[in-house]
Amino acid sequence: MYAAGRPPTRFHEVRGTAADADGRGVLLHQHSVDLSREPGQLMSALRDIAVRLARARTPA
């Protein structure tokens, strides 16, 4: 996770890791969060990221 200023969402495949059923190895997900937000907005943004990560982890 990065403070705002970088591309909002990206992922990187780790070379040399075992492939999943989809043929990909371990993926690192990169997210940016605007830390100048109000605490409630920041928590909401973190929950949104958590939901996206959980969905990405769920087998199709």
All heavy atoms as an XYZ file, in Angstrom:
457
protein
N       0.844     -1.150      0.000
C       0.000      0.000      0.000
C       0.900      1.226      0.000
O       1.902      1.259      0.697
C      -0.886     -0.030      1.231
C      -1.979      0.950      1.150
S      -3.413      0.566      2.164
C      -3.807     -1.072      1.743
N       0.527      2.210     -0.800
C       1.293      3.443     -0.931
C       0.394      4.635     -0.641
O      -0.809      4.580     -0.865
C       1.825      3.601     -2.366
C       2.868      2.595     -2.732
C       2.522      1.431     -3.394
C       4.204      2.818     -2.423
C       3.485      0.498     -3.735
C       5.176      1.900     -2.772
C       4.807      0.740     -3.424
O       5.756     -0.175     -3.762
N       1.006      5.714     -0.168
C       0.268      6.963     -0.051
C      -0.046      7.431     -1.465
O       0.607      7.035     -2.420
C       1.107      8.006      0.679
N      -1.084      8.252     -1.619
C      -1.508      8.728     -2.938
C      -0.324      9.316     -3.698
O       0.618      9.828     -3.111
C      -2.614      9.765     -2.794
N      -0.396      9.242     -5.010
C       0.653      9.793     -5.834
C       1.197      8.783     -6.823
O       1.773      9.129     -7.822
N       1.012      7.517     -6.548
C       1.426      6.468     -7.473
C       0.197      5.993     -8.234
O      -0.923      6.306     -7.869
C       2.033      5.295     -6.708
C       3.330      5.674     -6.022
C       3.955      4.447     -5.424
N       5.201      4.791     -4.786
C       6.381      4.391     -5.217
N       6.481      3.621     -6.272
N       7.473      4.742     -4.585
N       0.397      5.184     -9.286
C      -0.775      4.647     -9.983
C      -1.701      3.958     -8.972
O      -1.204      3.294     -8.055
C      -0.184      3.634    -10.958
C       1.217      4.089    -11.173
C       1.645      4.710     -9.860
N      -3.005      4.145     -9.100
C      -3.933      3.670     -8.064
C      -3.899      2.163     -7.814
O      -3.904      1.732     -6.683
C      -5.303      4.103     -8.548
C      -5.123      4.566     -9.934
C      -3.672      4.801    -10.181
N      -3.848      1.344     -8.848
C      -3.859     -0.103     -8.657
C      -3.020     -0.758     -9.739
O      -3.166     -0.439    -10.911
C      -5.295     -0.664     -8.735
O      -6.103      0.002     -7.776
C      -5.329     -2.146     -8.472
N      -2.150     -1.648     -9.312
C      -1.348     -2.443    -10.237
C      -1.102     -3.790     -9.587
O      -1.324     -3.954     -8.389
C       0.002     -1.780    -10.506
C      -0.107     -0.492    -11.253
C       1.199      0.227    -11.420
N       2.329     -0.660    -11.687
C       3.561     -0.233    -11.885
N       3.825      1.039    -11.863
N       4.542     -1.070    -12.112
N      -0.646     -4.757    -10.368
C      -0.199     -5.994     -9.751
C       1.077     -6.440    -10.428
O       1.377     -6.058    -11.554
C      -1.276     -7.085     -9.781
C      -1.558     -7.654    -11.139
C      -0.829     -8.734    -11.613
C      -2.541     -7.115    -11.950
C      -1.079     -9.264    -12.872
C      -2.799     -7.631    -13.198
C      -2.063     -8.716    -13.662
N       1.842     -7.217     -9.674
C       3.122     -7.711    -10.149
C       3.178     -9.214     -9.902
O       2.874     -9.663     -8.799
C       4.281     -7.037     -9.401
C       4.193     -5.553     -9.382
N       4.643     -4.772    -10.421
C       3.696     -4.701     -8.457
C       4.429     -3.508    -10.131
N       3.851     -3.434     -8.942
N       3.553     -9.977    -10.903
C       3.722    -11.413    -10.733
C       5.144    -11.681    -10.264
O       6.105    -11.149    -10.825
C       3.452    -12.138    -12.046
C       3.474    -13.641    -11.894
C       3.028    -14.376    -13.153
O       2.577    -13.718    -14.111
O       3.148    -15.602    -13.170
N       5.276    -12.491     -9.220
C       6.581    -12.817     -8.663
C       7.196    -13.953     -9.478
O       6.618    -15.034     -9.562
C       6.475    -13.210     -7.176
C       7.844    -13.539     -6.606
C       5.807    -12.099     -6.376
N       8.321    -13.681    -10.089
C       8.993    -14.699    -10.905
C       9.416    -15.889    -10.060
O       9.810    -15.743     -8.908
C      10.236    -14.116    -11.548
C       9.947    -13.095    -12.582
C      11.246    -12.679    -13.226
N      11.095    -11.375    -13.839
C      12.076    -10.672    -14.325
N      13.308    -11.133    -14.270
N      11.863     -9.500    -14.861
N       9.318    -17.065    -10.665
C       9.797    -18.275    -10.014
C       8.843    -18.874     -9.004
O       9.209    -19.823     -8.308
N       7.621    -18.348     -8.886
C       6.654    -18.926     -7.952
C       5.767    -19.916     -8.690
O       5.579    -19.820     -9.899
C       5.792    -17.834     -7.284
O       5.134    -17.064     -8.287
C       6.646    -16.916     -6.429
N       5.246    -20.876     -7.956
C       4.415    -21.931     -8.550
C       3.156    -21.342     -9.179
O       2.536    -20.440     -8.625
C       4.034    -22.949     -7.483
N       2.811    -21.879    -10.346
C       1.643    -21.380    -11.078
C       0.351    -21.923    -10.488
O       0.276    -23.052    -10.041
C       1.749    -21.768    -12.545
N      -0.677    -21.069    -10.499
C      -2.045    -21.430    -10.116
C      -2.709    -22.153    -11.278
O      -2.108    -22.334    -12.334
C      -2.852    -20.145     -9.869
C      -3.011    -19.841     -8.393
O      -2.690    -20.698     -7.573
O      -3.470    -18.721     -8.095
N      -3.977    -22.478    -11.099
C      -4.763    -23.081    -12.176
C      -4.852    -22.145    -13.374
O      -4.966    -22.586    -14.514
C      -6.157    -23.435    -11.669
N      -4.791    -20.830    -13.124
C      -4.867    -19.855    -14.224
C      -3.515    -19.618    -14.890
O      -3.391    -18.809    -15.800
C      -5.477    -18.532    -13.758
C      -4.610    -17.797    -12.745
O      -3.525    -18.303    -12.393
O      -5.009    -16.709    -12.310
N      -2.476    -20.328    -14.414
C      -1.165    -20.223    -15.026
C      -0.291    -19.111    -14.472
O       0.809    -18.898    -14.944
N      -0.767    -18.410    -13.468
C       0.004    -17.314    -12.881
C       0.638    -17.751    -11.575
O       0.102    -18.562    -10.844
C      -0.888    -16.108    -12.603
C      -1.324    -15.393    -13.837
C      -2.045    -14.139    -13.464
N      -2.262    -13.317    -14.642
C      -3.095    -12.315    -14.677
N      -3.793    -11.999    -13.617
N      -3.241    -11.617    -15.773
N       1.780    -17.134    -11.278
C       2.418    -17.356     -9.991
C       1.822    -16.425     -8.950
O       0.721    -15.895     -9.120
N       2.565    -16.195     -7.888
C       2.116    -15.316     -6.814
C       1.997    -13.897     -7.357
O       2.884    -13.404     -8.047
C       3.114    -15.361     -5.635
C       2.779    -14.310     -4.591
C       3.130    -16.753     -5.025
N       0.869    -13.244     -7.049
C       0.643    -11.859     -7.475
C       0.713    -10.928     -6.265
O       0.114    -11.212     -5.227
C      -0.729    -11.699     -8.128
C      -0.960    -12.444     -9.429
C      -2.387    -12.207     -9.927
C       0.043    -12.013    -10.480
N       1.439     -9.822     -6.423
C       1.454     -8.764     -5.421
C       0.567     -7.641     -5.943
O       0.761     -7.161     -7.056
C       2.876     -8.234     -5.211
C       3.900     -9.238     -4.707
C       5.271     -8.579     -4.618
C       3.497     -9.806     -3.367
N      -0.421     -7.255     -5.154
C      -1.348     -6.192     -5.550
C      -0.896     -4.884     -4.917
O      -0.650     -4.827     -3.723
C      -2.770     -6.532     -5.102
C      -3.323     -7.725     -5.791
N      -4.173     -7.623     -6.855
C      -3.127     -9.046     -5.584
C      -4.497     -8.824     -7.270
N      -3.868     -9.710     -6.519
N      -0.780     -3.843     -5.729
C      -0.331     -2.528     -5.270
C      -1.509     -1.562     -5.314
O      -2.190     -1.458     -6.330
C       0.773     -2.037     -6.203
C       1.226     -0.632     -5.956
C       2.269     -0.224     -6.978
O       3.133     -1.008     -7.338
N       2.177      1.005     -7.439
N      -1.762     -0.884     -4.206
C      -2.866      0.070     -4.111
C      -2.348      1.378     -3.525
O      -1.461      1.380     -2.682
C      -3.982     -0.466     -3.215
C      -4.612     -1.703     -3.732
N      -5.664     -1.677     -4.611
C      -4.322     -3.000     -3.526
C      -6.007     -2.920     -4.911
N      -5.201     -3.737     -4.269
N      -2.933      2.477     -3.953
C      -2.622      3.792     -3.393
C      -3.805      4.288     -2.589
O      -4.956      4.078     -2.974
C      -2.328      4.791     -4.513
O      -1.165      4.436     -5.192
N      -3.504      4.935     -1.476
C      -4.545      5.471     -0.594
C      -4.203      6.924     -0.278
O      -3.060      7.239      0.070
C      -4.624      4.654      0.711
C      -5.648      5.241      1.650
C      -4.948      3.205      0.424
N      -5.186      7.790     -0.400
C      -5.012      9.207     -0.084
C      -5.094      9.371      1.441
O      -6.179      9.326      2.024
C      -6.092     10.023     -0.781
C      -5.962     11.516     -0.547
O      -5.073     11.927      0.243
O      -6.742     12.262     -1.140
N      -3.948      9.565      2.076
C      -3.896      9.654      3.537
C      -4.389     10.989      4.079
O      -4.496     11.158      5.290
C      -2.470      9.386      4.025
C      -1.920      8.011      3.671
C      -0.485      7.876      4.183
C      -2.795      6.904      4.215
N      -4.727     11.932      3.202
C      -5.250     13.214      3.665
C      -6.766     13.164      3.886
O      -7.349     14.142      4.335
C      -4.913     14.323      2.658
O      -5.627     14.140      1.451
N      -7.387     12.029      3.589
C      -8.840     11.894      3.785
C      -9.197     11.902      5.266
O      -8.367     11.631      6.125
C      -9.327     10.566      3.196
C      -9.248     10.488      1.719
C      -9.725      9.128      1.281
N      -9.840      9.052     -0.160
C     -10.377      8.020     -0.780
N     -10.830      6.992     -0.110
N     -10.449      8.020     -2.091
N     -10.467     12.163      5.526
C     -10.997     12.061      6.884
C     -10.930     10.592      7.313
O     -10.975      9.698      6.471
C     -12.448     12.549      6.927
C     -12.603     14.034      6.648
C     -11.960     14.880      7.726
O     -12.036     14.535      8.917
O     -11.347     15.901      7.366
N     -10.819     10.315      8.622
C     -10.683      8.928      9.081
C     -11.773      7.981      8.555
O     -11.475      6.857      8.145
C     -10.749      9.047     10.609
C     -10.219     10.416     10.879
C     -10.713     11.263      9.730
N     -13.018      8.419      8.525
C     -14.099      7.567      8.024
C     -13.930      7.236      6.550
O     -14.170      6.097      6.118
N     -13.508      8.224      5.760
C     -13.276      8.005      4.331
C     -12.078      7.091      4.107
O     -12.088      6.244      3.211
C     -13.038      9.338      3.621
C     -14.231     10.248      3.598
C     -13.866     11.612      3.041
O     -12.781     12.126      3.285
N     -14.800     12.204      2.296
N     -11.062      7.247      4.934
C      -9.886      6.395      4.835
C     -10.244      4.946      5.148
O      -9.848      4.023      4.428
C      -8.791      6.899      5.778
C      -7.463      6.176      5.754
C      -6.859      6.153      4.363
C      -6.501      6.820      6.744
N     -11.011      4.731      6.205
C     -11.431      3.372      6.558
C     -12.285      2.760      5.454
O     -12.158      1.579      5.141
C     -12.194      3.364      7.890
C     -11.298      3.657      9.083
S      -9.874      2.548      9.222
C     -10.690      1.000      9.514
N     -13.147      3.545      4.842
C     -13.970      3.067      3.737
C     -13.099      2.650      2.550
O     -13.320      1.610      1.934
C     -14.955      4.155      3.315
O     -15.750      3.716      2.248
N     -12.077      3.450      2.241
C     -11.164      3.117      1.144
C     -10.423      1.818      1.444
O     -10.248      0.969      0.562
C     -10.176      4.254      0.920
N     -10.000      1.630      2.698
C      -9.304      0.395      3.075
C     -10.230     -0.815      2.997
O      -9.815     -1.894      2.553
C      -8.715      0.536      4.478
C      -7.600      1.571      4.617
C      -7.191      1.723      6.079
C      -6.411      1.216      3.750
N     -11.499     -0.639      3.381
C     -12.471     -1.737      3.253
C     -12.674     -2.099      1.789
O     -12.750     -3.280      1.436
C     -13.800     -1.359      3.904
C     -13.832     -1.613      5.397
C     -15.245     -1.477      5.961
N     -15.750     -0.101      5.894
C     -15.521      0.826      6.806
N     -14.799      0.552      7.868
N     -16.011      2.039      6.669
N     -12.763     -1.091      0.923
C     -12.923     -1.343     -0.515
C     -11.755     -2.150     -1.062
O     -11.940     -3.091     -1.844
C     -13.049     -0.032     -1.295
C     -14.351      0.699     -1.031
O     -15.279      0.094     -0.455
O     -14.434      1.889     -1.392
N     -10.549     -1.805     -0.654
C      -9.368     -2.552     -1.095
C      -9.435     -3.985     -0.577
O      -9.153     -4.933     -1.320
C      -8.074     -1.847     -0.632
C      -7.905     -0.539     -1.403
C      -6.862     -2.761     -0.816
C      -6.789      0.347     -0.860
N      -9.822     -4.159      0.674
C      -9.927     -5.505      1.251
C     -10.926     -6.355      0.481
O     -10.677     -7.531      0.200
C     -10.314     -5.422      2.723
N     -12.060     -5.774      0.091
C     -13.073     -6.502     -0.677
C     -12.510     -6.903     -2.038
O     -12.674     -8.048     -2.477
C     -14.361     -5.659     -0.836
C     -15.288     -6.243     -1.884
C     -15.071     -5.532      0.497
N     -11.811     -5.984     -2.704
C     -11.217     -6.303     -4.015
C     -10.193     -7.415     -3.905
O     -10.136     -8.317     -4.730
C     -10.581     -5.069     -4.634
C     -11.635     -4.164     -5.265
C     -10.975     -3.055     -6.035
N     -10.779     -1.957     -5.090
C      -9.897     -0.989     -5.216
N      -9.090     -0.971     -6.235
N      -9.813     -0.031     -4.328
N      -9.379     -7.389     -2.846
C      -8.387     -8.435     -2.654
C      -9.030     -9.779     -2.357
O      -8.601    -10.817     -2.870
C      -7.425     -8.062     -1.539
C      -6.465     -6.916     -1.831
C      -5.678     -6.535     -0.590
C      -5.539     -7.273     -2.990
N     -10.088     -9.770     -1.577
C     -10.802    -11.011     -1.275
C     -11.420    -11.597     -2.539
O     -11.377    -12.811     -2.755
C     -11.869    -10.774     -0.210
N     -11.984    -10.758     -3.371
C     -12.576    -11.235     -4.632
C     -11.503    -11.789     -5.557
O     -11.728    -12.773     -6.249
C     -13.336    -10.120     -5.325
C     -14.631     -9.792     -4.653
C     -15.381     -8.730     -5.420
N     -16.592     -8.370     -4.711
C     -17.139     -7.175     -4.724
N     -16.579     -6.200     -5.420
N     -18.236     -6.931     -4.048
N     -10.344    -11.138     -5.604
C      -9.253    -11.598     -6.465
C      -8.736    -12.952     -6.002
O      -8.260    -13.750     -6.796
C      -8.118    -10.572     -6.465
N      -8.859    -13.233     -4.725
C      -8.376    -14.492     -4.134
C      -9.351    -15.630     -4.334
O      -8.981    -16.789     -4.283
C      -8.151    -14.251     -2.637
C      -7.584    -15.365     -1.909
C      -6.052    -15.303     -1.962
N      -5.532    -16.310     -1.080
C      -4.994    -17.439     -1.503
N      -4.860    -17.686     -2.767
N      -4.562    -18.323     -0.654
N     -10.630    -15.308     -4.563
C     -11.677    -16.325     -4.705
C     -11.535    -17.036     -6.037
O     -11.480    -16.390     -7.076
C     -13.070    -15.685     -4.612
O     -13.157    -14.965     -3.382
C     -14.160    -16.719     -4.664
N     -11.460    -18.365     -6.031
C     -11.358    -19.102     -7.302
C     -12.593    -18.884     -8.168
O     -13.700    -18.773     -7.674
C     -11.261    -20.563     -6.882
C     -11.063    -20.565     -5.402
C     -11.465    -19.227     -4.885
N     -12.369    -18.818     -9.459
C     -13.476    -18.597    -10.402
C     -14.276    -19.858    -10.634
O     -13.877    -20.935    -10.452
C     -12.920    -18.086    -11.720
